[in-house]
Amino acid sequence: MGRVGYMSGYLEKTTKPPTALAYFIDDSDPSQDDPYFYLTRRPHGAEDEKHNLVCVGGPEVAIGDREEYIYDYDYPEKMHEDIDTFIRRTHYSDAEKKINYEFTLHGLMGYTPNRVRVIGSEPKNSALLYNLGCNGIGILPSIYGGKRISKIIGGQNIRPSIFDPKG
C-alpha cells in the first residue's frame, strides 16, 4: 500500500522570519499512522519584490499496490480544505481573508513498514526512486538521499540503511 502526499503554498508579506515546523494532530483520523502537517516559511522572489513563501503539507491518501497514480490529475478539493483548515488554526491570522494558494502539488510517498520515509528503489518497481527530504523539513536527509540515489543510479552496490524498505 502506497501513499500520495499533498502540499500547497502561498505568498505573504515578509513580516516573519523563516521557519520549519511539524505539527502532530491530536484530533486526527485514527485510520492514519501518526498524521501530521508541516509548515515552512522562507524568503521568495527578487530583492525588489520579496515575499515569504509559506508551504503547508501533510495530508496523505492511501493508494493500492496495483492502483495507478496519475501525476497530472486535479488537486482534490478535500486536500485544499484540510490544508486551509490547518493553516487558519495555526498560522494565518486573518480568518476572513481568502488565502490565494499559488502552488499545489502531490506525489507518491515511500515508507518502510515502520513508517520511516524511503530513500531508494521501490521494491515492486525498481524504476521508481524515492528521496525523503522536501521543503525545508528534510533538507539534510535529502542531501544524504541525493548521494544515495546517485549511487543507485550509478549501479554501485550499497548497504541497506534505515531508509531502505528491505533494511
DRENRONU-355539 format. One record per residue (C-alpha): x, z, y. Coordinates in pm, whole numbers, plus 32768, in hexadecimal, padded with zeros to 4 digits. Layout:
BEGIN
XZY;...
END
This chain:
BEGIN
800080008000;808F7F998151;803A7FF582B6;80027F3183F7;80687FED8532;7FE37FB38692;80787FE087EE;80087F988953;80C07FA68A9D;80727FAA8C0E;812B7FBF8D5A;811080E38E4B;81B981468F8F;831581D48F61;82B9833C8FB0;832083E18E69;846E83E88DAE;84B0832E8C66;843C83E28B2D;840483B789B7;8305849C8911;824F84BD87C7;80FF856D87A8;807285EA8660;7EF785EA8665;7E40872285EC;7CE0868D85DD;7D46854C852E;7CBB848F8405;7D24855682CF;7D4284148203;7E7B83B782C9;7FCE8451827E;804F851983A9;7FB4843C84B5;8060843D8604;80758383874D;81B28337880A;81E682EF8979;831282658A30;833B82328BA4;845D81718C38;84B680A18D6C;844C7F368D56;846F7E0A8E39;85567D888F45;85DD7E719054;84E57DF09159;83BA7E1E9070;84177F438F90;830B7FF88EC8;830180E18DA1;82A2803E8C5A;81D181338B8F;81AD80DE8A1E;80C781978931;80AB816887BD;8051821C8683;7F0A81A285F4;7F3B8108849E;7E57805E83A4;7E948041822E;7EC17EE6819D;7EAA7E9E8029;7FD87E2A7F60;7F4A7CCE7F36;7E917CC08081;7F167BBB8172;7F9C7C3982BE;7F4D7B3C83CF;80427B7084EC;7F777AB285F0;7E217B4E85B9;7D6D7BF186DC;7DC57D54873E;7CA07E2A86C1;7BC47ECD87C9;7BCF80118700;7D4980268738;7D197FEF88AF;7C1B810A88AF;7CF781F887E5;7E2581BC88C2;7D5581D489FF;7CBA831F898F;7E1283AC893D;7EB8833C8A80;7D9E83C58B57;7DAF85148AA2;7F28853C8AC0;7FC4846A8BD4;7EE583A18CBB;7E5584728DD3;7D45838E8E66;7C2A83938D67;7B5182A58E36;7C5481928E62;7C6A80858D55;7DC280688CB5;7E3E7F018CB4;7EF37EE28B67;7FD97DBB8BA3;80857DCC8A52;7FF07DF888F8;808F7DC487A8;80657E12863B;814D7DF78513;81907E5883AE;821B7FB38379;82F18003824A;82FB816381BC;83A282098094;82B782C97FAB;82FC84098074;82A8835C81C2;840A83238246;841781D482FA;84CC80C68234;860A8014829A;863E7EF281AF;858A7E0780C5;841F7E288061;842A7E687EE6;830B7D757EA2;838E7C627F8A;85057C637FCA;84E07B6180E2;84367C7081B4;852D7D5E825C;84C97E9C8311;85807F548426;84EE80A3848A;854A80D985F6;846F80638710;841D8098887C;851281B088CB;849082A487C7;8579822086BD;868F817E8786;87B4822486D1;872581EE8574;86DE808385D1;884F804E8622;88A480D684C9;878D7FFE843D;88107EC584E6;89647EFB8445;88C27F3782F2;87E17E038313;890C7D298374;89C17D9A8237;888F7D438163;88737BEA8204;89EA7BBA81D6;89C37BF98062;8A8D7D3B805B;8A417E397F4E;89D07F787FFE;898A80CE7F6F;882681577F7F;87D78246809B;86AE831C8100;862A81E581B5;8622811A8073;84DB81107FAD;85A8810E7E6B;868A822D7EE2;
END
